[in-house]
Amino acid sequence: MNFVLFRIGVAMDVESIRPVLSGLLGSALSIPFCHALSRWVPQICNGKSAATLVRENRVAIWTANAFFFGGILVGIAIYRLGLLANSDWRGLALGAGGGSLAALLALPLLAFATGRNPKEAYVAYAISQRTPTLLVYGILMLCIGSFVAAMTSLLAA
């Protein structure tokens, strides 16, 4: 398939814009998917509204997000520093999994430190992500599983 698109005097190969088209299609499909999931996002926990939970656990939510994105940055740094080959899955698993583990540990620790209920912190985090609780923690647990697999693989080598 060697079509060439011309627009404003710039030639583009269809193969070079395929990732862009794929990304646009994925984002278009995610909108109705997220809307369908929104009805399962918790609105109350222990008699507290969603807004109250998020406000009370704002520091824990920010910290968990910072740890998760820090983990992603560590995963990118692993590749950029040449510690693992670009095609090695373990760098992504270490970054995303380590960030997920740090986020899941930060939520209850900060809740205990501020005298709040850890369950409320976990529910507030799911609310802040606008994702059903089971889904957000299922994804984070899968990332942690990949972290364990990558660590096991690296230590065995």
N, C-alpha and C positions, 0 to 999 in steps of 0.2 A: 504494500500500500504506500505508494510514493506520491501522494497528492501534495500540491503546494498551494497554500492560501496566499492571496495577495490582498493587502489592506494598507492603504496609505503608502504604497511604494515599498513595503517591507515583505519579503518572502518568508513564510514560516512553513516548515515541514509539519504535517499532521502529527507525526511521532513526537515532535518536540512539545506540542501543546496538550498531548494526552494526559499528563499529570494534572494540568490545570483543569481540564474538563472533568476528570475524575474527582478532583477536590470540590469543584462546584456542584457536581451531582451529589456527592456525599453530604455537603452542607445543606443542600436543598432537601435531602431525605431526612436529615437529622431534625429539622424543624418540626414536622408532624410527629416524629418519633418522641421527641422531648415533650411535646404538648400532650401526647397520650400518656406519658409516664408521670406528668406533673400531678395527676390526681392521687398518686400514691406517695407523694412527698408528705412527711408528717406535718401536721399543723398545730399539734399540741403534745406536750409531754409533762407528766406529773402536774397537770393543771396549769401549765404555763403556755402562753401562746408562742407561735413561731418567732415573732418579732422579739419577744422577751428573751427567749432562749438564745437567739443570735446575739442580741445586745449583751447579755450577761457573759457569753463565752467568746466575745470578739477577739480577745488576746489569744485564746487557745486556737481559734479558727485561723487567725493570721499566722500564728506560729506553725501550725500544721501545714498550711499552704506553703509557707517559706521553706520548711523542711522538704516537702515534696518537690518543689521546683528546684531547690538546692540539689537534691538527688539527681534530678534530670540533668542539671548542669555538670555534676560530677560524671555522669554517664557520657556526656558529650566530651568532657575533658579527657576521659580515658581514651577515646578515639583520637582526639586532636594531639595528645601527647605521644601517641604511638604505642601506648601500653598494650593495646589489643588491635588486631587487624580490623579494618572497616567492615568486613563481612562477618565478624564474630558477634554472635548474639549476646554474649555474656556482658559486654559493656552496657548495653541497654538494660539488661536484667539487673545488673548491679546498681545502676543509677535509679531506675524507676522503683525497683524493689527496696533499695536502701532508703529512698525518700519516703516510700509508703510506710515502711517499718517505723521510721522516725516520726512520721505524722501520727500514726496510730498510737505510739507511745507518748507523744507530747499531749494529746488530748486529755487522757485521764490524769497525767502528772500535773498539768496546769490546773485541772479541775480540783484536784486534791489540794494543791498549793493555795488556791483562792477560796477553799471551803465550799466548793460546789459539788454537785453530783456528777460523777463521770458519765453516767448514762445520758444525762442532759447534754453534756459536751458532745458526745457522739451523735445524738439526734440533731443538735444545733449545727454540727458540721455537715450532716446530710442536707439539712434545710438550706444552709448557705450555698451548697453545691447545686441546689434545686434538683436533687436526685433522690429516688427512693432509698431508704436506709440499707435495705438488703443489697441493692445494686452497687451503691458506692463502696460498701465494705466488702462485697464480693470481688469487685475489681481490685481493691487494695490488697486483699488476701491473695489473689492470683499473682499480683506483682511481687508480693513477699515470697510466694512459692517459687517464682522465677529467680528471685534473689538467692534463695537457699540452693536451688539447682545450680546456679552459676558459681556460687561459693564452693559447693561440693565438687564441681567440675574443675575449678581452678586449683583447689587443694589436692585433688587426686592427680593432677598433671605433674 
